[in-house]
Amino acid sequence: MAKQRRVGPQVVGWLIILGVLAAPVVYMLTREPVVEVTAIALGKGRVEQTATAIASGTVMPRLDSMVASSSMGTVVNVPHAEGDRVEEGELLVEMNRAELDAQVRLAEANLRVGQSRLEQAKMAAGIYERVSGTQVGQTAAQLQQAKVDFERIKALSERGAISKGDLDKASLALKVSTETASAAKASQGENLVRQEEIKMAEANIEQLEAAIQVAKAARDNTLVKAPFGGVIAKILRDKGEAVTMGMPLLQLVEPNDSYVEAPFDEANAAEIKLGQKARINLDAYRDIDFVGVVEFISPVVTMNPDLSRTLNIRIKVEDSVEKFLPGMSADVVILISEKENVLFAPTESLIRGESAYVVDGGRARRRDIKTGLGNWNTVEITEGLNEGDMLITSVSLADLADGVRVKVVDSLDTQ
């Protein structure tokens, strides 16, 4: 019978120690890894399709005028300061007008002279008309009497009662009276000349009155007034400065009637329509979405220096217009279409818009999906997922794959 070798207590001890030390290693080698992920339960809600401006837009005042001078002169008064609000027709700049005042007075004096000459012409015409009328009446009476005398003397001459010399005298008197009457009638034509003189004097009055209006208009041009109610944005000329016609004097804007102009990619040209709603965001109010409406679409596409092509869109501001200061930058998103009560998912949780991971039985399962309406934030899910599915949102994890064990956590350690 063979002799058995007994294991000493020291060997047993070493084996136990080795077993204890090897157990964690074996466990680590055989344990299935678990990937921590973030996930959300899919639900239904509102989904939008939007178009976003490719660059910040600019707040533009609808009324923005560089008010210019309409005459030459020296500025003598600027009654307002930058930032002041003025009403339409209110004085903005006053220029020296002493010379133009003198021209107005001269034109008014010329008018008075012209009016005096018109009165003289009317008086002369009236006097001449009365005199000529009297002469015509007198010569007509004389002619009638001469005719009667001639007929009487002619009858007497035919009966031999008077001499031939008396008949000749009567004939001569009749001839003279006839010529005198004709001359008196002809002189009445002079009245027409007098009437034309009156018309010329009246026309001269019209010219003089127009000259006064021109002089006054030139004088009024020295008073530069607000073409509309607004705020003085910048004063360009001060008291004492000489200006020429057409030189800008100040900038006047109406900040309470503004719009936003923003560039969109030309690819959005077929989607953007007049009347579509828009969301506007200002740097000064980052947490507020202001409401706007598309009111103008440029009829041309703009070629930019970087060779990109953009479509300029004008957005009418619908609320809180007073917060939109001209020159501000504004981010614009146009609402193309929308759906209510549809299944949707965060856009960034989808893989190329074709698939997604869900948590199923503690494991990640990749599913093919189909999408509908959507934007950069959310997208409609039409096939492949169901309401209540736990959608994995941390799809960028390198260890995430179909079938791996996962653990849903509130957030991932980014350190």
LODREN-859295 format. One record per residue (C-alpha): x, y, z. Coordinates in Angstrom, 1 decimal. Example, Ala and Ser with C-alpha at 12.3 -4.5 7.8 and 13.67 -1.06 7.14 Angstrom:
! LODREN-859295
12.3, -4.5, 7.8 $
13.7, -1.1, 7.1 $
END
This chain:
! LODREN-859295
0.0, 0.0, 0.0 $
1.4, 3.3, -1.1 $
2.2, 5.9, 1.4 $
0.1, 9.1, 1.1 $
1.9, 12.5, 1.4 $
0.2, 14.7, 3.8 $
-0.1, 18.4, 2.9 $
1.2, 20.6, 5.6 $
-0.7, 23.4, 7.2 $
1.5, 26.0, 5.6 $
0.7, 24.9, 2.1 $
-3.0, 24.9, 2.8 $
-2.7, 28.4, 4.1 $
-1.0, 29.6, 1.0 $
-3.6, 28.0, -1.2 $
-6.3, 29.8, 0.7 $
-4.6, 33.1, 0.4 $
-4.1, 32.6, -3.4 $
-7.7, 31.7, -3.8 $
-8.8, 34.8, -2.0 $
-6.5, 37.0, -4.1 $
-7.5, 35.4, -7.4 $
-11.3, 35.6, -6.8 $
-11.6, 39.4, -7.8 $
-9.5, 38.9, -10.8 $
-11.6, 36.0, -12.0 $
-14.8, 38.0, -11.3 $
-13.5, 41.0, -13.3 $
-12.5, 38.8, -16.2 $
-15.9, 37.0, -16.3 $
-18.3, 39.9, -15.4 $
-20.3, 41.6, -18.2 $
-19.7, 45.4, -18.4 $
-22.5, 47.9, -17.7 $
-22.6, 51.2, -19.6 $
-24.1, 54.2, -17.8 $
-26.4, 56.1, -20.1 $
-29.0, 58.9, -19.9 $
-32.5, 58.3, -21.2 $
-35.9, 59.8, -21.3 $
-39.4, 58.4, -21.7 $
-40.9, 59.1, -25.1 $
-44.1, 61.2, -25.1 $
-46.3, 63.2, -27.3 $
-46.5, 66.9, -27.8 $
-45.9, 69.7, -30.2 $
-43.4, 69.5, -33.0 $
-42.2, 72.3, -35.3 $
-40.4, 72.6, -38.5 $
-38.4, 75.8, -38.6 $
-35.9, 77.7, -40.6 $
-33.1, 79.5, -38.7 $
-31.3, 82.5, -40.0 $
-27.7, 81.6, -40.8 $
-26.4, 84.8, -39.2 $
-27.8, 87.4, -36.7 $
-30.3, 89.8, -38.1 $
-30.4, 93.5, -37.4 $
-33.1, 95.6, -35.9 $
-34.0, 98.3, -38.4 $
-36.2, 101.4, -37.8 $
-39.0, 101.7, -40.4 $
-38.4, 105.4, -40.4 $
-34.8, 106.5, -40.5 $
-33.9, 109.8, -42.1 $
-30.8, 111.8, -42.5 $
-32.5, 115.2, -42.4 $
-30.7, 117.6, -44.8 $
-30.6, 121.3, -45.4 $
-32.7, 122.7, -48.3 $
-30.7, 125.9, -48.5 $
-27.3, 127.5, -47.8 $
-26.5, 129.3, -44.6 $
-25.1, 129.3, -41.1 $
-26.7, 127.4, -38.3 $
-28.0, 129.7, -35.6 $
-30.1, 127.4, -33.5 $
-30.3, 123.7, -32.7 $
-33.1, 123.5, -30.1 $
-32.9, 119.8, -29.3 $
-30.3, 117.3, -28.0 $
-29.5, 113.8, -29.1 $
-32.1, 111.4, -27.6 $
-34.9, 114.0, -27.6 $
-38.3, 113.0, -29.0 $
-39.8, 115.5, -31.4 $
-43.2, 115.6, -33.2 $
-43.8, 116.0, -36.9 $
-43.3, 119.6, -38.0 $
-41.3, 120.6, -34.9 $
-38.2, 122.8, -35.4 $
-35.0, 120.9, -35.6 $
-32.4, 123.4, -37.0 $
-32.7, 127.1, -37.7 $
-30.3, 128.9, -40.1 $
-29.5, 132.6, -40.6 $
-32.3, 134.2, -42.8 $
-31.7, 137.9, -42.6 $
-31.0, 138.2, -46.4 $
-34.1, 136.1, -47.2 $
-36.2, 138.2, -44.9 $
-35.1, 141.2, -47.0 $
-35.9, 139.4, -50.2 $
-39.5, 138.8, -48.9 $
-39.9, 142.4, -48.0 $
-38.6, 143.4, -51.4 $
-41.1, 141.1, -53.1 $
-43.9, 142.4, -51.0 $
-43.0, 146.0, -51.9 $
-42.9, 145.1, -55.6 $
-46.4, 143.6, -55.2 $
-47.7, 146.9, -53.7 $
-46.2, 148.8, -56.7 $
-47.9, 146.4, -59.1 $
-51.2, 146.7, -57.3 $
-51.0, 150.5, -57.6 $
-50.3, 150.2, -61.4 $
-53.2, 147.9, -61.8 $
-55.5, 150.5, -60.1 $
-54.1, 153.2, -62.3 $
-54.8, 151.1, -65.4 $
-58.4, 150.4, -64.2 $
-59.0, 154.1, -63.5 $
-57.6, 155.2, -66.9 $
-59.7, 152.6, -68.7 $
-62.8, 153.8, -66.9 $
-62.2, 157.4, -67.6 $
-61.5, 156.8, -71.3 $
-64.5, 154.6, -71.6 $
-66.8, 157.4, -70.2 $
-65.2, 160.0, -72.4 $
-65.4, 157.9, -75.6 $
-69.0, 157.1, -74.8 $
-69.8, 160.8, -74.5 $
-68.1, 161.6, -77.8 $
-69.9, 158.9, -79.6 $
-73.2, 160.2, -78.3 $
-72.4, 163.7, -79.2 $
-71.2, 163.0, -82.7 $
-74.1, 160.7, -83.4 $
-76.5, 163.5, -82.5 $
-74.6, 166.0, -84.6 $
-74.7, 163.5, -87.5 $
-78.4, 163.1, -87.2 $
-78.9, 166.8, -87.1 $
-76.6, 167.3, -90.2 $
-78.7, 164.7, -92.1 $
-81.9, 166.5, -91.2 $
-80.4, 169.9, -92.3 $
-79.1, 168.5, -95.5 $
-82.4, 166.9, -96.5 $
-84.2, 170.1, -95.7 $
-81.8, 172.3, -97.6 $
-81.8, 169.8, -100.5 $
-85.5, 170.0, -100.8 $
-85.4, 173.8, -100.7 $
-82.7, 173.8, -103.4 $
-84.8, 171.6, -105.6 $
-87.6, 174.1, -105.4 $
-85.1, 176.9, -106.1 $
-85.7, 178.5, -102.7 $
-82.0, 178.7, -101.8 $
-78.7, 179.0, -103.6 $
-76.4, 176.2, -104.6 $
-73.8, 177.5, -102.1 $
-76.1, 176.8, -99.2 $
-76.6, 173.2, -100.4 $
-72.9, 172.8, -100.7 $
-72.4, 174.0, -97.2 $
-75.0, 171.6, -95.9 $
-73.4, 168.7, -97.8 $
-70.0, 169.6, -96.3 $
-71.5, 169.8, -92.8 $
-73.0, 166.3, -93.3 $
-69.7, 164.9, -94.5 $
-67.8, 166.4, -91.6 $
-70.4, 165.0, -89.1 $
-70.3, 161.6, -90.7 $
-66.5, 161.5, -90.4 $
-66.6, 162.8, -86.9 $
-69.1, 160.1, -85.8 $
-66.9, 157.4, -87.4 $
-63.9, 158.7, -85.7 $
-65.7, 158.7, -82.3 $
-66.8, 155.1, -82.9 $
-63.3, 154.1, -83.9 $
-61.9, 155.6, -80.8 $
-63.9, 153.1, -78.7 $
-61.6, 150.5, -80.0 $
-59.0, 152.1, -77.7 $
-61.0, 150.7, -74.8 $
-59.9, 147.2, -75.8 $
-56.3, 148.4, -75.5 $
-57.0, 149.7, -72.1 $
-58.6, 146.4, -71.1 $
-55.5, 144.5, -72.3 $
-53.4, 146.9, -70.2 $
-55.5, 145.9, -67.2 $
-55.0, 142.2, -68.0 $
-51.2, 142.7, -68.2 $
-51.2, 144.5, -64.9 $
-53.2, 141.6, -63.3 $
-50.8, 139.1, -64.8 $
-48.0, 141.1, -63.3 $
-49.7, 140.9, -59.9 $
-49.8, 137.1, -60.2 $
-46.0, 137.1, -61.0 $
-45.3, 139.3, -58.0 $
-47.4, 137.2, -55.7 $
-45.6, 134.1, -57.0 $
-42.3, 135.9, -56.3 $
-43.4, 136.4, -52.7 $
-44.2, 132.7, -52.4 $
-40.8, 131.8, -53.8 $
-39.1, 134.2, -51.4 $
-41.0, 132.9, -48.4 $
-40.4, 129.3, -49.4 $
-36.6, 130.1, -49.5 $
-36.9, 131.7, -46.1 $
-38.9, 128.8, -44.7 $
-36.2, 126.4, -45.9 $
-33.9, 128.0, -43.2 $
-36.2, 126.4, -40.7 $
-35.6, 122.7, -40.9 $
-38.5, 120.8, -39.4 $
-39.1, 117.2, -38.5 $
-40.6, 115.2, -41.4 $
-42.1, 112.7, -38.9 $
-42.3, 112.1, -35.2 $
-39.3, 110.4, -33.8 $
-36.1, 110.5, -31.8 $
-33.0, 112.5, -32.7 $
-30.3, 109.8, -33.0 $
-27.4, 112.0, -33.9 $
-26.7, 115.7, -34.5 $
-24.3, 116.3, -37.3 $
-24.1, 120.2, -37.4 $
-23.8, 122.6, -34.5 $
-24.5, 126.3, -34.0 $
-22.2, 128.5, -36.1 $
-21.4, 125.9, -38.7 $
-21.9, 126.8, -42.4 $
-24.0, 124.4, -44.4 $
-24.8, 123.9, -48.1 $
-27.9, 122.7, -49.8 $
-28.3, 118.9, -49.3 $
-25.9, 118.7, -46.4 $
-27.1, 116.3, -43.7 $
-27.9, 118.1, -40.4 $
-29.1, 115.3, -38.1 $
-30.4, 111.7, -38.0 $
-34.0, 111.2, -37.1 $
-35.4, 107.7, -36.4 $
-38.7, 106.2, -35.1 $
-37.6, 103.4, -32.8 $
-41.1, 102.3, -31.9 $
-41.8, 101.1, -35.4 $
-39.0, 98.6, -36.1 $
-38.5, 95.4, -38.1 $
-35.7, 92.8, -38.2 $
-33.8, 91.9, -41.3 $
-32.0, 88.6, -41.3 $
-30.3, 86.4, -43.9 $
-31.5, 82.8, -44.5 $
-29.9, 80.1, -46.6 $
-31.2, 80.0, -50.2 $
-32.3, 76.4, -49.5 $
-35.1, 77.8, -47.4 $
-36.5, 79.9, -50.3 $
-39.3, 77.4, -51.1 $
-40.4, 77.0, -47.5 $
-40.6, 80.6, -46.3 $
-43.9, 82.4, -47.0 $
-45.4, 85.8, -46.2 $
-47.4, 85.8, -42.9 $
-45.5, 82.9, -41.3 $
-44.8, 83.4, -37.6 $
-41.2, 83.9, -36.3 $
-39.4, 83.8, -33.0 $
-37.0, 86.6, -32.3 $
-34.3, 86.6, -29.6 $
-32.3, 89.6, -28.5 $
-28.9, 89.4, -26.7 $
-30.3, 91.9, -24.1 $
-33.3, 89.6, -23.3 $
-31.9, 86.1, -23.8 $
-34.7, 84.4, -21.9 $
-37.5, 86.0, -23.9 $
-38.8, 84.8, -27.3 $
-40.5, 87.8, -29.1 $
-43.2, 87.2, -31.7 $
-42.8, 88.4, -35.3 $
-44.3, 87.8, -38.7 $
-42.7, 87.5, -42.1 $
-43.6, 90.7, -44.0 $
-41.1, 90.8, -46.9 $
-39.1, 88.2, -48.8 $
-36.3, 89.6, -51.0 $
-37.0, 88.9, -54.7 $
-33.3, 88.2, -55.3 $
-30.7, 85.9, -53.7 $
-27.6, 87.8, -52.5 $
-24.1, 86.6, -53.4 $
-21.9, 87.1, -50.4 $
-18.1, 87.7, -50.3 $
-17.6, 84.1, -49.0 $
-19.5, 82.9, -52.1 $
-22.5, 81.8, -50.0 $
-25.9, 82.8, -51.2 $
-28.6, 84.1, -48.8 $
-32.1, 85.3, -48.9 $
-32.9, 88.4, -46.9 $
-36.1, 88.2, -44.9 $
-37.9, 91.1, -43.1 $
-39.7, 90.3, -39.9 $
-42.3, 92.6, -38.5 $
-42.1, 92.8, -34.7 $
-45.5, 92.0, -33.1 $
-44.9, 92.7, -29.4 $
-42.6, 94.7, -27.1 $
-41.5, 96.9, -29.9 $
-40.0, 99.4, -27.4 $
-37.3, 96.8, -26.5 $
-36.0, 96.7, -30.1 $
-33.4, 99.4, -30.4 $
-32.2, 100.2, -33.9 $
-28.9, 98.5, -34.6 $
-29.4, 95.6, -32.2 $
-28.5, 92.0, -33.3 $
-31.4, 89.5, -33.3 $
-31.6, 85.8, -33.8 $
-34.6, 84.8, -36.0 $
-36.3, 81.4, -36.3 $
-39.3, 81.2, -38.8 $
-42.0, 78.6, -38.1 $
-42.6, 76.7, -41.3 $
-45.2, 74.2, -40.0 $
-46.2, 72.5, -36.8 $
-48.1, 69.4, -35.5 $
-49.8, 68.8, -32.1 $
-49.9, 65.6, -30.0 $
-47.4, 63.6, -32.0 $
-44.7, 61.3, -30.7 $
-41.3, 63.1, -30.8 $
-37.7, 62.8, -29.7 $
-34.7, 65.1, -29.2 $
-33.0, 65.4, -32.5 $
-29.5, 64.8, -31.0 $
-30.6, 61.5, -29.6 $
-31.1, 60.0, -33.1 $
-28.4, 58.4, -35.2 $
-28.4, 60.2, -38.6 $
-32.1, 60.3, -38.3 $
-32.4, 56.7, -39.1 $
-32.1, 54.8, -35.9 $
-32.1, 55.1, -32.1 $
-31.3, 53.2, -28.9 $
-33.8, 52.3, -26.3 $
-33.5, 50.6, -22.9 $
-35.1, 47.2, -23.1 $
-34.7, 44.7, -20.2 $
-31.6, 46.4, -18.9 $
-29.9, 46.3, -22.3 $
-29.5, 48.8, -25.2 $
-31.5, 47.9, -28.3 $
-31.0, 49.6, -31.6 $
-34.1, 50.3, -33.6 $
-34.6, 51.6, -37.1 $
-36.9, 54.5, -37.2 $
-38.7, 56.9, -39.5 $
-39.1, 60.6, -38.8 $
-41.4, 63.3, -39.9 $
-41.6, 67.0, -39.0 $
-38.7, 68.4, -37.0 $
-36.0, 70.9, -36.4 $
-32.6, 71.1, -34.6 $
-34.2, 70.4, -31.3 $
-37.0, 67.9, -31.7 $
-38.3, 65.6, -34.4 $
-41.5, 63.7, -35.0 $
-41.2, 59.8, -34.8 $
-43.5, 58.1, -37.3 $
-42.2, 54.5, -37.1 $
-39.9, 52.4, -34.9 $
-40.6, 53.8, -31.4 $
-43.6, 53.9, -29.1 $
-44.9, 56.2, -26.5 $
-43.3, 55.4, -23.1 $
-40.1, 53.8, -24.6 $
-37.0, 54.8, -22.7 $
-34.9, 56.5, -25.4 $
-31.2, 56.7, -24.8 $
-30.0, 60.3, -25.3 $
-26.3, 59.8, -24.7 $
-25.7, 58.2, -28.1 $
-22.2, 59.5, -28.5 $
-20.8, 57.1, -25.9 $
-18.1, 54.9, -27.5 $
-19.2, 51.7, -25.5 $
-22.8, 52.0, -26.5 $
-23.8, 49.2, -28.9 $
-26.8, 47.0, -29.6 $
-27.3, 44.4, -26.7 $
-24.9, 45.9, -24.1 $
-26.0, 46.1, -20.5 $
-26.9, 49.7, -19.6 $
-27.7, 51.6, -16.4 $
-29.8, 54.7, -16.6 $
-28.4, 57.6, -14.7 $
-29.5, 61.2, -14.3 $
-26.3, 62.6, -15.8 $
-22.9, 61.5, -16.9 $
-19.7, 62.4, -15.3 $
-18.1, 64.8, -17.8 $
-14.8, 65.2, -15.9 $
END
